[in-house]
Amino acid sequence: MISADTILFALMLVTLVNMARYLTALRSLIYVMREAHPLLYQQVDGGGFFTTHGNVSKQFKLFYYLKSKEYHHHHDEVFTSKCDRVRELFILSIALIGVTLLAAFIL
C-alpha cells in the first residue's frame, strides 16, 4: 500500500512543477505583451513585474485583465494564446495548491 507521505510528496512535486510552468508562461506573456499591448505592459509594470520592488496593485491589474478575459478582443493571436495559457495554468496551480493543502491536513 502507498503511504500517506508518498502521496503528499507526489502532490507537492506536481504542484511545484505546475507553479514553475505558470511562472515561465507568465514571464513569456509579459515579454510578448511589450510588443503586442504596450499600454497594458506599462499599466502592469512589465519591467518590474518580477522584481522585489514590484507594485502589487499593478500586478493585480493583470490578474483582473486575465480573469475577465478582456484579451479576447485583441488582434494578436500569439498574445491571446499566451493569455489563455497563463489563465489556465493559474487556475490549475491554485487548484493543485488547494488539493495539496487539503491532503496535508487530512493525511
Sine and cosine of phi, psi and omega as CSV:
sin_phi,cos_phi,sin_psi,cos_psi,sin_omega,cos_omega
0.00,0.00,0.56,-0.83,-0.01,-1.00
-0.99,0.17,0.73,-0.68,-0.03,-1.00
-0.98,0.19,0.32,-0.95,0.00,-1.00
-0.91,0.42,-0.56,0.83,0.02,-1.00
-0.91,0.42,-0.61,0.79,0.02,-1.00
-0.92,0.40,-0.67,0.74,0.03,-1.00
-0.89,0.45,-0.71,0.70,0.00,-1.00
-0.90,0.43,-0.65,0.76,0.03,-1.00
-0.90,0.44,-0.67,0.74,0.02,-1.00
-0.90,0.43,-0.67,0.74,0.04,-1.00
-0.89,0.46,-0.67,0.74,0.02,-1.00
-0.91,0.41,-0.62,0.79,0.02,-1.00
-0.91,0.42,-0.71,0.70,0.03,-1.00
-0.89,0.45,-0.65,0.76,0.02,-1.00
-0.89,0.45,-0.68,0.73,0.01,-1.00
-0.91,0.42,-0.65,0.76,0.03,-1.00
-0.89,0.45,-0.69,0.72,0.00,-1.00
-0.94,0.35,-0.54,0.84,0.09,-1.00
-0.91,0.41,-0.63,0.77,0.05,-1.00
-0.90,0.43,-0.65,0.76,0.06,-1.00
-0.88,0.47,-0.67,0.74,0.00,-1.00
-0.89,0.46,-0.73,0.69,-0.04,-1.00
-0.92,0.40,-0.61,0.80,0.04,-1.00
-0.94,0.33,-0.59,0.81,0.06,-1.00
-0.92,0.39,-0.60,0.80,0.05,-1.00
-0.91,0.40,-0.66,0.75,0.05,-1.00
-0.89,0.46,-0.66,0.75,0.03,-1.00
-0.91,0.42,-0.64,0.77,0.04,-1.00
-0.88,0.47,-0.69,0.73,-0.01,-1.00
-0.91,0.41,-0.58,0.81,0.05,-1.00
-0.90,0.43,-0.70,0.71,0.02,-1.00
-0.93,0.36,-0.56,0.83,-0.03,-1.00
-0.88,0.47,-0.49,0.87,-0.02,-1.00
-0.85,0.53,-0.63,0.77,0.00,-1.00
-1.00,-0.04,-0.61,0.79,-0.12,-0.99
-0.99,0.17,-0.57,0.82,-0.07,-1.00
-0.58,-0.82,0.96,0.28,-0.10,-0.99
-0.88,0.47,-0.53,0.85,0.01,-1.00
-0.91,0.42,-0.71,0.71,0.05,-1.00
-0.91,0.42,-0.60,0.80,0.04,-1.00
-0.85,0.53,-0.67,0.74,0.04,-1.00
-0.94,0.34,-0.62,0.78,-0.04,-1.00
-0.93,0.37,-0.52,0.85,-0.01,-1.00
-0.99,-0.12,0.18,0.98,0.02,-1.00
0.84,0.54,0.83,0.55,-0.09,-1.00
-0.83,0.56,-0.64,0.77,-0.01,-1.00
-0.94,0.35,-0.52,0.86,-0.03,-1.00
-0.94,-0.35,0.36,0.93,-0.10,-0.99
-0.90,0.44,-0.68,0.74,-0.07,-1.00
-0.98,-0.18,0.28,0.96,0.03,-1.00
-1.00,-0.06,0.23,-0.97,-0.01,-1.00
-0.95,0.30,-0.37,0.93,0.01,-1.00
-0.98,-0.17,0.36,0.93,0.02,-1.00
-0.91,0.41,0.58,-0.82,-0.03,-1.00
-0.99,0.11,0.90,-0.44,-0.09,-1.00
-0.92,0.39,-0.60,0.80,0.00,-1.00
-0.91,0.42,-0.55,0.84,0.07,-1.00
-0.95,0.30,-0.55,0.84,0.04,-1.00
-0.93,0.37,-0.56,0.83,0.06,-1.00
-0.92,0.39,-0.45,0.89,0.05,-1.00
-0.87,0.49,-0.65,0.76,0.06,-1.00
-0.91,0.40,-0.63,0.78,0.05,-1.00
-0.86,0.52,-0.74,0.67,-0.01,-1.00
-0.94,0.35,-0.53,0.85,0.07,-1.00
-0.89,0.46,-0.69,0.72,0.00,-1.00
-0.96,0.27,-0.59,0.81,-0.02,-1.00
-0.90,0.44,-0.67,0.75,-0.04,-1.00
-1.00,0.08,0.00,1.00,0.03,-1.00
0.83,0.56,0.66,0.75,0.04,-1.00
-0.93,0.37,-0.31,0.95,-0.04,-1.00
-0.95,0.30,-0.21,0.98,0.00,-1.00
-0.90,0.43,-0.33,0.94,0.00,-1.00
-1.00,-0.03,0.05,1.00,-0.04,-1.00
-0.99,0.15,0.50,-0.87,-0.07,-1.00
-0.99,0.10,-0.37,0.93,-0.07,-1.00
-1.00,0.06,0.88,-0.47,-0.04,-1.00
-0.93,0.36,-0.56,0.83,0.01,-1.00
-0.91,0.42,-0.69,0.72,0.00,-1.00
-0.89,0.45,-0.71,0.70,-0.02,-1.00
-0.92,0.39,-0.58,0.81,0.03,-1.00
-0.93,0.36,-0.61,0.80,0.06,-1.00
-0.91,0.42,-0.65,0.76,0.03,-1.00
-0.89,0.46,-0.69,0.73,0.05,-1.00
-0.87,0.49,-0.69,0.73,-0.02,-1.00
-0.90,0.44,-0.70,0.72,0.01,-1.00
-0.90,0.44,-0.66,0.75,-0.01,-1.00
-0.89,0.45,-0.72,0.69,0.00,-1.00
-0.91,0.42,-0.66,0.75,0.01,-1.00
-0.93,0.37,-0.55,0.84,0.06,-1.00
-0.91,0.42,-0.71,0.70,0.01,-1.00
-0.89,0.46,-0.69,0.72,0.03,-1.00
-0.88,0.47,-0.69,0.73,-0.02,-1.00
-0.90,0.43,-0.67,0.74,0.02,-1.00
-0.91,0.42,-0.65,0.76,0.03,-1.00
-0.90,0.43,-0.66,0.75,0.02,-1.00
-0.92,0.39,-0.60,0.80,0.06,-1.00
-0.89,0.45,-0.68,0.73,0.03,-1.00
-0.89,0.46,-0.71,0.71,0.01,-1.00
-0.90,0.43,-0.66,0.75,0.00,-1.00
-0.90,0.43,-0.69,0.73,0.04,-1.00
-0.91,0.41,-0.64,0.77,0.04,-1.00
-0.88,0.47,-0.70,0.71,0.02,-1.00
-0.91,0.41,-0.58,0.81,0.00,-1.00
-0.91,0.41,-0.59,0.81,-0.01,-1.00
-0.99,0.11,-0.44,0.90,0.02,-1.00
-0.99,0.15,-0.71,0.71,-0.05,-1.00
-0.99,0.16,0.00,0.00,0.00,0.00
